[in-house]
Every structure is written in C-alpha cells, then in structure tokens.
Amino acid sequence: MLRLNQPKKPSLTALIAALVISWATVTSAEVSEETLRSISMPDKVETSLGTLEFFDGVPNDASIDKLYDNLDRMRGVEVYLNNSGAASLNAMRAGNASIGANRSNKVTISEQLLKPESLYLTGNTSSLYALTYLDLKTDGPLVVELPPGMLGFLDDAWFRFISNFGVIGPDRGKGGKYLLLPPGWIQGRNSGRLFRVPHAHIRQLDRWTWLPGRR
C-alpha cells in the first residue's frame, strides 16, 4: 500500500514572522532630504545674541556661555520689573514718615499742585494729593472715612490695585466709610453702613497698603 505524507501545518512562530514582514513592507516610508534638513540642527545659527555654533546638535562652550548669560540677564530684568513698584512705594512711605506721617491716621496733603521735581513714580502736576499708608499688621482692622468729591484708590505694598474710592468707587463721590480687614479677620453683622473692601484682595496685603486720593 502506498502512503502519502500529510503536509505539516505552519507553526505559530512562522505565521507571526510572516505577518511582521508583511506589515513592515506595507508601512515602510522614506524621509526626504528636504524634511531631514528642515528638522536638523545647523552648525551655526545667527541670533540677537550673536552666532551660536553647534556640533551634531550640541552647542559649543562659547554658545553655552552666551545662552546662560542671556538667561541671567532676562531673570535680572524680570526681578527689577517685578519689584520696582514695591521699591517706589517703600521710598514714598519712608518719605511721608520722615515729615511726621508715620501712622495710619496721619495723612499728608499737598498744598499745591505737584512740581516736576516731586519724586513720585506715577504722580502728575494737575492734581492735589492726599496720601496715607495703612499698617494693618500693627493697627488691625481699619475704617477709612472718605469725604465727598474725592477720587482715590487702594493699592497694596507692591503697587497692585485693590479697590477704587470716591467718584469711581462704591460711594460714587458722595463719601463714605470703608472697612479694611487684615488677613484672617471676618466682618461682623453689626458693621453699620460700611463699604467692604473685598477680603479676597485684602488677604494678599500682608501688612502695608497705600491710600492716595485727589481732588
């Protein structure tokens, strides 16, 4: 009797290998020279800092020094801009204190319009000013009573705006009393007719606030 050998079934490994080869063939793609050049790091780059040089995408020592020097300069400028307001306000507070206005209830009033030699960061020569600096850490909650016809605002010690007073404030130029609460204080129910400065702003003050007004 003649016997015929049955064909062997392909193994699982052979099937997987065939599929991988087939997939690799279908998904293969070529990257053009133009695309490679567009994403590659050139040997030299002209910038506002000067020429930056690279080898295989890595900057040389001179370029590294230029980049770190520029980073230091950027951070120095940022620190100056972020703190110029606080430095100015602290100098004005010290100036007021030197002529006797060293408490929250002492207000300086200009006798005439400011002159060009007046050392105020944002002062102008067309207004009469009344200035005071409030110390919420020392004095605790304060009530500021504003006369009618004033135009003023409240800044924190970093020259950041908190609230308007007077003509463009809640009292609409009619005058009124404003309650200022330090961090951690909550307004009671028996406060009377007081304009409440938002606690969300006051809690950022830490200590010093600046209250200028003009007419």
Buried (B, 14 or more C-beta within 10 A) or exposed (E): EEEEEEEEEEEEEEEEEEEEEEEEEEEEEEEEEEEEEEEEEEEEBEEEEEEBBBEEEEBEEEBEEBBEEBEEEEEEEEEEEEEEBBEBBBEBBEBBBEEEBEBBEEBBEBEEEBEEEEEBEEBEEEBEBBBBBBBBEEEEBBEBEBEEEBBBBBBBBBBBEBBBBBBEBBBEBBBBBBBBBBEEBEEEEEEEEBBBBEBEBBEEBEEBBBBBBBB
